[in-house]
């Protein structure tokens, strides 16, 4: 019955609303300090309706992480659609990744947890799956760039993928803690430029790509 309710259009919309409310509260208070009563109060629903959709709080946390992972991959795929050059896809996808990680609540939570292992099991496992999905996609993209002569070949795609993600995580966490000032757009542009120039086989290629995408507006 619960699974059938989730599959109806109305049921899916209600579940999605609860996930969004939860992600906002998690970002404001932290997951450990958010209770079911907080979520139902913020969503304006009863406890019984909450448990109609989720077995418990852990079930909801898992859902927010899984939804966020799918949403991020969809946004990145949409942002690079039609781009053939692997370097362009690296630059644009990094700008989108940073922008979303800074501005959307659940991604702020996940990026901090990813960097510092804050959630505990089983949630760290789900966050790790998100990290691994990024690394897998990045390795394929970097390997393609090496094969096409666009990405430097003096390092492995795996090493560069981890450096790419580490650069994003460190700076996003620093932004959330107030260590970095300025606009999110400027931060996203700076990180994407750093990553691009760190992997490209020729600095002139990076110059060209940054000029091409100077007016990029990331979709969120």
C-alpha positions as CSV (number, residue, x, y, z in Angstrom):
1,X,0.0,0.0,0.0
2,X,2.8,2.4,0.9
3,X,4.6,1.8,-2.4
4,X,1.3,2.2,-4.3
5,X,0.7,5.5,-2.6
6,X,4.1,6.8,-3.5
7,X,3.6,6.0,-7.1
8,X,0.4,8.1,-7.5
9,X,0.9,11.6,-8.8
10,X,-0.5,13.1,-5.7
11,X,1.5,10.8,-3.5
12,X,4.8,11.5,-5.3
13,X,4.1,15.2,-5.0
14,X,3.5,14.9,-1.3
15,X,6.7,12.8,-0.8
16,X,8.7,15.3,-2.8
17,X,7.4,18.2,-0.7
18,X,8.5,16.3,2.5
19,X,11.9,15.7,1.0
20,X,12.3,19.4,0.2
21,X,11.1,20.5,3.7
22,X,13.5,18.0,5.3
23,X,16.4,19.1,3.2
24,X,15.8,22.8,4.2
25,X,15.6,21.8,7.9
26,X,18.7,19.6,7.7
27,X,20.7,22.6,6.2
28,X,19.4,25.0,8.9
29,X,19.7,22.7,12.0
30,X,21.7,19.7,11.0
31,X,20.4,16.2,10.5
32,X,21.1,15.2,14.1
33,X,19.0,18.2,15.4
34,X,16.0,17.6,13.2
35,X,13.1,15.5,14.4
36,X,10.0,14.1,12.8
37,X,7.9,16.6,14.7
38,X,9.9,19.4,13.2
39,X,9.3,18.2,9.7
40,X,5.6,17.6,10.1
41,X,5.2,21.0,11.7
42,X,7.0,22.7,8.9
43,X,5.1,20.7,6.3
44,X,1.8,21.2,8.0
45,X,0.9,17.5,8.0
46,X,0.2,14.9,10.7
47,X,2.6,12.3,12.1
48,X,0.5,9.6,10.6
49,X,0.8,11.1,7.1
50,X,4.6,11.3,7.5
51,X,4.7,7.6,8.3
52,X,2.5,6.8,5.4
53,X,5.4,7.8,3.1
54,X,8.5,7.1,5.2
55,X,9.2,4.2,7.7
56,X,11.2,6.5,10.0
57,X,13.7,9.4,10.0
58,X,16.5,7.4,8.5
59,X,14.3,6.4,5.6
60,X,13.6,10.1,4.9
61,X,17.3,11.0,5.2
62,X,18.1,8.3,2.7
63,X,15.5,9.6,0.3
64,X,16.8,13.1,0.4
65,X,20.3,11.9,-0.4
66,X,19.2,9.7,-3.2
67,X,16.9,12.3,-4.7
68,X,19.7,14.9,-4.5
69,X,22.2,12.6,-6.3
70,X,19.7,12.0,-9.1
71,X,18.9,15.6,-9.4
72,X,22.5,16.7,-9.5
73,X,23.4,14.2,-12.2
74,X,20.3,15.3,-14.2
75,X,21.3,19.0,-13.9
76,X,24.9,18.3,-15.0
77,X,23.8,16.2,-17.9
78,X,21.4,18.9,-19.1
79,X,24.0,21.6,-18.7
80,X,26.5,19.9,-21.0
81,X,24.0,18.6,-23.6
82,X,25.2,19.4,-27.1
83,X,28.8,20.0,-26.0
84,X,31.3,17.7,-27.7
85,X,34.6,18.9,-26.3
86,X,35.4,17.1,-23.0
87,X,37.2,20.2,-21.7
88,X,34.0,22.3,-22.2
89,X,32.0,19.6,-20.4
90,X,34.5,19.7,-17.5
91,X,34.3,23.5,-17.2
92,X,30.6,23.8,-17.5
93,X,29.7,20.9,-15.3
94,X,32.1,22.2,-12.6
95,X,30.4,25.5,-12.6
96,X,27.0,23.9,-12.2
97,X,28.2,21.5,-9.5
98,X,29.6,24.4,-7.4
99,X,26.6,26.6,-7.9
100,X,24.1,23.9,-6.8
101,X,26.3,22.7,-3.9
102,X,26.4,26.2,-2.6
103,X,22.7,27.2,-3.1
104,X,20.6,24.0,-2.7
105,X,20.1,22.9,0.9
106,X,20.5,19.2,0.6
107,X,23.6,19.5,-1.5
108,X,25.2,21.8,1.1
109,X,24.5,19.1,3.6
110,X,25.9,16.4,1.4
111,X,29.0,18.2,0.4
112,X,30.0,18.9,4.0
113,X,29.2,15.3,4.9
114,X,31.2,14.1,1.9
115,X,34.2,16.1,3.0
116,X,34.1,15.3,6.7
117,X,32.1,12.1,7.1
118,X,29.6,13.7,9.4
119,X,26.4,11.6,9.0
120,X,27.3,8.2,10.3
121,X,26.0,4.9,8.8
122,X,24.0,4.1,6.8
123,X,23.9,7.7,5.5
124,X,27.6,8.1,4.8
125,X,27.2,5.1,2.5
126,X,24.6,6.9,0.4
127,X,26.8,10.0,0.4
128,X,29.7,7.9,-0.7
129,X,27.6,6.5,-3.6
130,X,27.1,10.1,-4.7
131,X,30.9,10.8,-4.5
132,X,31.6,7.5,-6.4
133,X,29.1,8.4,-9.1
134,X,30.9,11.7,-9.6
135,X,34.3,10.0,-9.7
136,X,33.1,7.4,-12.2
137,X,31.7,10.1,-14.5
138,X,34.8,12.2,-14.2
139,X,37.2,9.4,-14.9
140,X,35.3,8.6,-18.2
141,X,35.3,12.2,-19.2
142,X,39.0,12.7,-18.4
143,X,40.0,9.5,-20.2
144,X,38.0,10.7,-23.3
145,X,39.8,14.0,-23.1
146,X,43.2,12.2,-23.0
147,X,42.3,10.1,-26.0
148,X,41.4,13.2,-27.9
149,X,44.5,15.1,-26.9
150,X,42.6,17.7,-24.9
151,X,43.6,16.5,-21.4
152,X,47.1,16.1,-20.2
153,X,48.5,12.6,-20.1
154,X,51.1,12.9,-17.4
155,X,48.6,11.8,-14.7
156,X,45.9,9.2,-14.5
157,X,42.2,10.0,-14.9
158,X,41.5,8.6,-11.5
159,X,44.0,11.0,-9.8
160,X,42.7,14.0,-11.6
161,X,39.1,13.1,-10.9
162,X,39.8,13.0,-7.1
163,X,41.7,16.3,-7.3
164,X,38.7,17.8,-9.2
165,X,36.2,16.7,-6.6
166,X,38.5,17.6,-3.7
167,X,38.9,21.1,-5.1
168,X,35.1,21.5,-5.3
169,X,34.4,20.1,-1.8
170,X,37.1,22.1,0.0
171,X,36.0,25.4,-1.5
172,X,32.2,24.8,-1.1
173,X,32.7,23.9,2.6
174,X,34.9,27.0,3.0
175,X,32.1,29.1,1.4
176,X,29.5,27.7,3.8
177,X,31.7,28.5,6.8
178,X,32.1,32.1,5.7
179,X,35.9,31.8,4.9
180,X,35.3,32.7,1.3
181,X,33.5,35.9,0.4
182,X,31.9,37.1,-2.8
183,X,29.2,35.7,-5.0
184,X,28.5,32.1,-5.6
185,X,28.8,32.7,-9.3
186,X,32.3,34.1,-8.9
187,X,33.3,31.2,-6.8
188,X,31.9,28.7,-9.3
189,X,33.7,30.5,-12.2
190,X,37.0,30.5,-10.2
191,X,36.9,26.8,-9.2
192,X,35.9,25.7,-12.8
193,X,38.8,27.7,-14.2
194,X,41.2,26.2,-11.8
195,X,40.0,22.7,-12.6
196,X,40.1,23.3,-16.3
197,X,43.6,24.7,-16.3
198,X,44.8,21.9,-14.1
199,X,43.7,19.2,-16.6
200,X,44.0,20.7,-20.0
201,X,46.9,19.8,-22.3
202,X,47.4,23.4,-23.5
203,X,46.6,26.6,-21.6
204,X,45.4,28.1,-24.9
205,X,42.6,25.6,-24.9
206,X,41.5,26.8,-21.5
207,X,41.6,30.5,-22.6
208,X,39.4,29.6,-25.6
209,X,36.8,27.7,-23.5
210,X,36.6,30.4,-20.8
211,X,36.0,33.0,-23.6
212,X,33.3,30.8,-25.2
213,X,31.4,30.4,-21.9
214,X,32.1,33.9,-20.4
215,X,28.3,34.6,-20.4
216,X,27.2,31.2,-19.1
217,X,24.2,31.2,-16.9
218,X,24.0,28.0,-15.0
219,X,20.5,26.3,-14.8
220,X,19.5,25.3,-11.3
